[in-house]
Amino acid sequence: MLRGKIVSGIVIGCSLAAAQGLGEWVSQGRALKAKGDAANALLAFEKAAALDPKSAEIQDEIGFLLAATERKAEALPYFQRAIQLDPGFAPAHYHLGVAYWLAQDPNQSIPELQAAVRLRPKEAEYRYRLGQAYNAVSHHAEAARELDEAVVLQPMNAAMWNELGLARQSSGDVGRAVEAYRRAVELDPKNLDARNNLGINLVNTRQADAALVQFHKVLALDPSNVMARINIGFAYLQKAELDKAVSQFRGILADHPNLPIAHYDLGVALKEKDDLEGAETELARALALDPNLAEAHYTLGITRWQSGDFEGAAAHMQAAVKLRPDYAEAYFMLGTALKQKGDLEGAVPALREAIRLNPTDPGPFNTLGQVLRQKGDLEGSKAAFADGARAKAAKDAQQVDLLRRGK
């Protein structure tokens, strides 16, 4: 009996000692982490993990500290192990999702971030990162939904408002994008990314003068900010002050001769001035520097169309839609160019794709109606013209409503 009690006492004593040691290592790890000493915090949590290998929280802490010390690949198994130990441990899902996102793997990132949000719906940071991930894969409506919730939970976070602005802008809600970007700038006046974004959206809502104020504020804070200089030229384009736009873009190119977007914008300005030869030179230079610039193919196609080169116009529009399969305007112009060069069979699918991508634009409906009439399909032609009339009526009604509301 006496011997059994001694053994029992030893076992209990060892368990208490282990528990005390575990608590000490965890406390030490947290303290070192709070001080920014990630390397020594990692050592402390590794000691804790040796004493309690089934703690999801400790496994997650080790993963986090490995990632913080630039050992991201080593971190992933720890987050995964934490989730295996406790599938309901939200921080591990969140950290694993962020790790995958940083590794540019949205297919694995988004489900983990979704799980984190589902487990802790009131964590603004979780929703913010999920919104970022959605924006990165062009799921902008989903991004806006998450970011709308994030800014409600954390309304003083400028970065969240900026990301919400991007989601709204990319989903076509430009008016509300302005509101989001304006809020971001109010919260963080030195956030030049948000201020540039605000200016661009002001231009897109026909408030170019207000936009110029924002761009000049960016330059006051950062005189070398090339994007602000480009945006100033863009604002001049919107104001139809073409000489100022040309001068602005030429000035940028004097400092940055290999900047594709500046060559592109200069080409657009020259096209607007009816200098088609100069426009084509600049647009071709933009494409030589960046062959993936779909907008340059589109604009070059327009110049060819204006010159009566419908074959060349169609070729550039085909290049544009190959680079951007959702480019409704390019499909419309492709159909128009094919119609002009007599390829009615090719024009029909291009115009139908333009309609599928943007059913609110009456132009493709009407051009399709003309093509079908030329092909002898009178019923199809009549239906296309009727759909075009409905689209035009809806667009006119929307414009009247905007004017009534003063927007």
C-alpha positions in Angstrom: 0.0 0.0 0.0 2.7 2.4 1.0 4.7 1.7 -2.2 1.6 2.2 -4.3 0.9 5.6 -2.7 4.5 6.7 -3.4 4.3 5.7 -7.0 0.9 7.4 -7.3 2.4 10.5 -5.7 5.3 10.5 -8.2 3.0 10.3 -11.2 0.8 13.1 -9.9 3.9 15.2 -9.2 5.2 14.6 -12.7 1.9 15.6 -14.3 1.8 18.8 -12.3 5.4 19.6 -13.2 4.6 19.0 -16.9 1.5 21.2 -16.7 3.5 24.0 -15.0 6.3 23.7 -17.6 3.7 23.8 -20.4 2.1 26.9 -19.0 5.5 28.6 -18.6 6.6 27.9 -22.1 3.3 29.1 -23.5 3.4 32.3 -21.4 7.0 32.9 -22.4 6.2 32.3 -26.1 3.3 34.8 -26.0 5.4 37.4 -24.2 8.3 37.1 -26.7 5.8 37.2 -29.6 4.3 40.4 -28.2 7.8 42.0 -28.1 8.4 41.0 -31.8 11.0 38.4 -30.9 9.6 35.8 -33.3 12.7 33.5 -33.3 12.8 33.0 -29.6 9.0 32.8 -29.3 9.1 30.0 -31.8 11.6 28.1 -29.6 9.3 28.5 -26.6 6.2 27.2 -28.5 8.2 24.3 -29.8 9.0 23.4 -26.2 5.4 23.7 -25.4 4.4 21.5 -28.3 6.7 18.7 -27.1 4.8 18.7 -23.8 1.3 19.0 -25.5 1.5 17.8 -29.1 -2.3 17.7 -29.4 -2.9 21.4 -28.8 -4.3 23.1 -32.0 -3.5 26.5 -30.6 0.2 25.7 -30.1 0.5 24.1 -33.5 -1.1 27.3 -35.0 1.3 29.5 -33.1 4.3 27.6 -34.4 3.0 27.9 -38.0 2.4 31.6 -37.5 5.9 32.2 -36.2 7.5 30.2 -39.0 5.6 32.3 -41.5 6.7 35.4 -39.6 10.4 34.3 -39.9 10.0 33.8 -43.7 9.7 30.0 -43.4 6.3 30.0 -45.1 6.6 26.5 -46.7 7.4 25.0 -43.3 4.4 26.8 -41.7 1.7 25.1 -43.8 1.9 21.6 -42.1 1.5 23.2 -38.7 -1.7 25.0 -39.7 -3.0 21.8 -41.3 -2.2 19.9 -38.2 -4.0 22.4 -36.0 -7.1 22.0 -38.2 -6.9 18.2 -37.9 -6.7 18.5 -34.2 -9.6 21.0 -34.0 -11.6 21.6 -37.2 -13.4 24.4 -35.4 -10.3 26.4 -34.5 -10.9 29.5 -36.7 -7.4 31.1 -36.4 -5.8 28.1 -38.0 -8.2 28.2 -41.0 -7.5 31.9 -41.2 -3.7 31.6 -41.1 -3.7 28.7 -43.6 -5.9 30.8 -45.9 -3.6 33.8 -45.7 -0.6 31.6 -46.3 -2.1 30.1 -49.4 -3.1 33.6 -50.6 0.4 34.8 -50.2 1.5 31.8 -52.2 -0.9 32.9 -54.9 -3.1 29.8 -54.6 -6.6 31.1 -54.4 -8.2 27.7 -55.0 -6.9 26.6 -51.6 -6.9 30.0 -49.9 -10.6 30.9 -50.3 -12.1 27.8 -48.8 -10.0 28.2 -45.7 -10.8 31.9 -45.3 -14.5 31.0 -45.8 -14.2 28.5 -43.0 -12.6 31.1 -40.7 -15.4 33.6 -41.5 -18.1 30.9 -40.9 -16.6 30.1 -37.5 -16.0 33.7 -36.5 -18.4 36.0 -38.5 -17.6 39.0 -36.3 -13.9 39.0 -37.0 -13.4 42.0 -39.4 -9.9 40.9 -40.4 -11.2 37.5 -41.5 -13.8 39.1 -43.8 -11.2 41.6 -45.0 -8.8 39.0 -46.1 -11.6 36.9 -47.7 -12.7 40.1 -49.6 -9.1 40.6 -50.8 -9.0 37.0 -52.0 -12.3 37.4 -53.9 -11.1 40.6 -55.5 -7.9 38.9 -56.6 -9.9 36.3 -58.6 -12.4 38.9 -59.9 -15.3 37.7 -57.8 -16.1 41.3 -57.0 -19.7 41.0 -55.9 -18.7 38.4 -53.3 -15.8 40.6 -52.3 -18.1 43.6 -51.8 -20.4 41.5 -49.6 -17.6 40.5 -47.3 -16.0 43.9 -47.2 -19.4 45.6 -46.5 -19.5 43.5 -43.4 -15.9 44.2 -42.5 -16.3 48.0 -42.5 -19.4 47.7 -40.3 -17.3 45.8 -37.8 -14.3 48.0 -38.1 -15.4 51.4 -39.6 -12.1 53.2 -38.9 -9.9 50.9 -41.0 -8.8 52.8 -44.2 -7.4 49.7 -45.9 -10.7 47.9 -45.6 -12.6 50.9 -47.2 -10.0 51.0 -50.0 -10.5 47.3 -50.7 -14.2 47.8 -50.7 -13.8 50.7 -53.2 -12.0 48.3 -55.5 -14.7 45.7 -55.2 -17.4 48.2 -56.0 -15.5 49.8 -58.8 -14.7 46.5 -60.4 -18.4 45.3 -60.2 -19.5 48.5 -61.9 -20.8 50.3 -58.8 -18.7 53.4 -59.5 -20.8 55.9 -57.5 -20.5 53.8 -54.3 -16.8 53.2 -55.0 -16.3 56.9 -54.7 -17.9 56.8 -51.3 -15.6 54.0 -50.1 -12.5 55.6 -51.5 -13.4 59.0 -50.0 -13.9 57.3 -46.6 -10.5 55.6 -46.9 -8.8 59.0 -47.7 -10.6 60.7 -44.8 -9.3 58.0 -42.4 -5.8 58.0 -43.8 -4.9 61.1 -45.8 -1.5 59.7 -46.7 -2.9 56.6 -48.3 -1.9 57.5 -51.9 -3.3 54.3 -53.4 -6.7 55.2 -52.1 -6.4 58.8 -53.2 -5.4 57.8 -56.7 -8.3 55.4 -56.7 -10.7 58.1 -55.6 -9.5 60.4 -58.3 -9.9 57.8 -61.1 -13.5 57.1 -60.0 -14.2 60.8 -59.8 -13.1 61.0 -63.5 -15.3 58.0 -64.3 -18.3 59.8 -62.8 -17.6 63.0 -64.8 -16.0 64.9 -61.9 -12.7 65.5 -63.5 -12.0 68.8 -61.8 -12.5 67.2 -58.3 -10.3 64.3 -59.5 -7.5 66.7 -60.4 -7.5 68.1 -56.9 -6.9 64.5 -55.6 -4.1 63.8 -58.0 -2.3 67.0 -57.2 -2.6 66.2 -53.5 -0.9 62.8 -54.3 2.0 64.7 -56.1 2.3 67.1 -53.2 3.0 64.1 -50.9 5.0 62.2 -53.5 6.3 64.2 -56.4 7.6 61.1 -58.1 4.2 59.3 -58.2 4.0 58.3 -61.9 0.4 57.0 -61.5 -0.8 60.4 -60.3 0.8 62.0 -63.3 -0.8 59.5 -65.7 -4.2 60.1 -64.0 -3.9 63.8 -64.5 -3.5 63.2 -68.2 -6.5 60.9 -68.0 -8.6 63.6 -66.3 -7.6 66.1 -69.1 -8.8 63.5 -71.6 -12.2 63.3 -69.9 -12.4 67.1 -69.9 -11.6 67.0 -73.7 -8.5 69.3 -73.0 -6.5 67.3 -75.5 -3.5 69.5 -75.9 -3.0 69.4 -72.1 -3.4 65.6 -72.1 -0.8 65.2 -74.9 1.6 67.5 -73.1 1.1 65.6 -69.9 1.8 62.2 -71.4 4.8 63.4 -73.4 6.2 64.8 -70.2 5.8 61.4 -68.5 7.5 59.6 -71.5 10.4 62.0 -71.4 11.1 60.7 -67.9 9.9 57.1 -68.5 10.2 56.3 -72.2 9.4 52.6 -71.7 6.1 53.0 -69.8 3.4 51.1 -71.9 0.4 52.8 -70.3 1.8 56.3 -71.0 2.3 55.4 -74.7 -1.3 53.9 -74.7 -2.8 57.0 -73.2 -0.9 59.3 -75.5 -2.2 57.2 -78.4 -5.7 57.7 -77.2 -5.2 61.5 -76.9 -3.8 61.7 -80.4 -6.7 59.6 -81.8 -9.1 62.1 -80.2 -7.2 64.8 -82.0 -7.7 62.9 -85.3 -4.0 62.3 -85.5 -4.5 58.7 -86.5 -0.9 58.2 -87.7 0.6 59.5 -84.5 -2.0 57.4 -82.5 -1.0 54.2 -84.3 2.7 54.8 -83.6 2.1 55.2 -79.9 -0.4 52.3 -79.6 2.0 50.0 -81.5 4.8 51.1 -79.1 2.6 50.3 -76.1 2.0 46.8 -77.5 5.7 46.3 -78.2 6.3 47.0 -74.6 3.3 45.1 -73.3 1.8 42.6 -75.7 -1.0 41.8 -73.2 -2.5 45.3 -73.3 -5.9 44.4 -74.6 -7.1 48.1 -74.6 -4.2 49.0 -77.0 -5.4 46.4 -79.4 -9.0 47.7 -79.1 -8.0 51.3 -79.7 -5.6 50.4 -82.5 -8.5 48.5 -84.0 -10.7 51.6 -83.8 -8.1 53.7 -85.6 -7.9 51.1 -88.4 -11.7 51.0 -88.6 -11.7 54.9 -88.9 -9.2 54.6 -91.7 -11.4 52.1 -93.6 -9.1 49.1 -92.9 -11.7 46.7 -91.7 -9.5 43.7 -92.0 -6.9 45.3 -89.7 -9.6 46.4 -87.4 -11.0 42.9 -87.1 -7.5 41.5 -86.5 -6.9 43.8 -83.5 -10.4 43.2 -82.1 -9.7 39.4 -82.2 -6.5 40.0 -80.4 -8.3 42.1 -77.8 -10.9 39.4 -77.0 -8.3 36.7 -76.9 -6.5 38.6 -74.2 -9.8 39.6 -72.5 -12.6 37.2 -73.1 -15.1 39.4 -71.2 -14.3 42.5 -73.4 -17.9 43.3 -74.6 -16.9 46.5 -76.5 -14.3 44.6 -78.4 -16.7 41.9 -79.4 -19.1 44.6 -80.6 -16.5 46.2 -82.7 -15.3 42.9 -84.0 -18.8 42.1 -85.2 -19.0 45.6 -86.7 -15.7 45.3 -88.6 -16.6 41.8 -89.9 -19.9 43.2 -91.1 -18.2 46.0 -92.8 -15.8 43.7 -94.7 -18.7 41.4 -95.7 -18.1 38.5 -93.3 -21.7 38.2 -92.1 -21.3 34.7 -90.8 -18.4 35.7 -88.6 -20.2 38.9 -87.4 -23.2 37.1 -85.9 -21.4 35.1 -83.1 -19.2 38.1 -82.3 -22.3 40.3 -81.9 -24.2 37.7 -79.9 -21.2 37.4 -77.5 -21.2 41.2 -77.1 -24.9 41.0 -76.2 -24.3 38.1 -73.7 -21.5 40.1 -72.0 -23.4 43.4 -71.9 -27.2 43.1 -72.6 -27.7 46.7 -71.6 -26.0 48.1 -74.7 -28.4 48.6 -77.6 -25.6 48.9 -80.2 -24.9 45.2 -80.7 -28.6 44.4 -80.9 -29.1 46.9 -83.7 -26.0 45.9 -85.6 -27.1 42.2 -85.3 -30.5 43.2 -86.6 -28.8 44.8 -89.7 -26.6 41.7 -90.3 -29.6 39.3 -89.9 -31.6 41.4 -92.3 -28.8 41.2 -94.9 -28.7 37.4 -94.4 -32.4 37.3 -95.1 -33.4 36.3 -91.6 -36.2 38.9 -91.2 -37.8 37.4 -88.1 -34.4 37.3 -86.3 -33.7 40.8 -87.5 -37.0 42.1 -86.2 -36.4 40.4 -82.8 -32.9 41.9 -82.5 -34.1 45.4 -83.3 -36.9 45.0 -80.7 -34.4 43.9 -78.1 -32.3 46.9 -79.0 -35.2 49.3 -78.5 -35.9 47.8 -75.1 -32.3 48.1 -74.1 -32.2 51.8 -75.2 -35.4 52.6 -73.4 -34.0 51.1 -70.2 -30.8 53.0 -70.5 -32.6 56.2 -71.2 -34.8 55.7 -68.1 -31.7 55.0 -66.0 -30.1 58.2 -67.2 -33.2 60.2 -66.5 -33.3 58.8 -63.0 -29.6 59.7 -62.4 -30.2 63.2 -63.6 -33.3 63.5 -61.3 -31.2 62.4 -58.4 -28.4 64.8 -59.3 -25.8 62.2 -60.0 
